[in-house]
Amino acid sequence: MIGRLRWLPPMLPALLLLGLFVAGPILWSGYISLTNAALTGAAATDPEFVGLENFRRLFTDPELWRSVWLTVVFVAGSAVFGQNLLGLGIALLTRHRNRFISGAVGTVVVSAWVLPELVAAFAVYAFLNPDGTLNALLASFGLDGQQWLFTAPMLAVILANVWRGTAFSMLVYQAALAEVPGDLTEAAQVDGAGSVRRFWHVVLPVIRRSVLTNLMLITLQTIGVFTLIYVLTAGSLDGSTRTLPLLMYEQAFELDEIGYAAASSLVLLGIGALFAVVYAATLEEK
């Protein structure tokens, strides 16, 4: 028995930190979601236990399901397709280029990633607002500008998140492609396989685990994006960019319903866990 627990002492500090900073907040949110806790009033100092009332209200609220759908659209557009595919494309295009070109491209892409999220959001706002850079460029070609953050708010926040987050995927794929044996691609080329077939049948199976790992990481990161969307659109006047994090903010800090917002946070946690389980199960498949 003692021999089986030899792993416990060196792992104990990590387990304590996980319990304190991961399991602890989750359990506390679960408890708060069962109360009528609020920011002000009697419920702020002495919240009452209400059981599953917050969840009953939440799951019958059409705004929840709309926010869930918008969150899925935002994650799919800016992470699964946007950052993932663009990062892979940049990594492939710079794979066999000289050091100067690959370094210059990498610097440009990473420069957006290292910006604080608030700074990146204001940079995108300056680009897309009616008097911004995009409309100035369109005017120079004789084209009419638009109020992009009002006419296409979801597209605007998706493109903003792709611009800011693609560097992570690019770096992951550059590292993965560096591990692809050159003799495999050369043998496929000798056999007459074109570039597309070499990528699909040779390169992709080798970097498969990196693809799934990258998808899992950027998906979980994108689910919780708040600052970028809030600065650009604040959820939009019609709520067309009110993803779950913005809905939670509105419930907690505008409606003062902390318990109700905690219930929403568990829904967001459940969606993230679902994505993680799917990716992890796919990663384990041979």
Secondary structure, 3 states (H helix, E strand, C coil): CCHHHCCHHHHHHHHHHHHHHHHHHHHHHHHHCCECCECCCHHHHCCCECCCHHHHHHHCCHHHHHHHHHHHHHHHHHHHHHHHHHHHHHHHHCCCCCHHHHHHHHHHHHHHHCCCHHHHHHHHHHHHCCCCHHHHHHHHCCCCCCCHHHHCHHHHHHHHHHHHHHHHHHHHHHHHHHCCCHHHHHHHHHCCCCHHHHHHHHHHHHCHHHHHHHHHHHHHHHHCCCHHHHHHCCCCCCCCCCCHHHHHHHHHHHCCEHHHHHHHHHHHHHHHHHHHHHHHHHHHCC
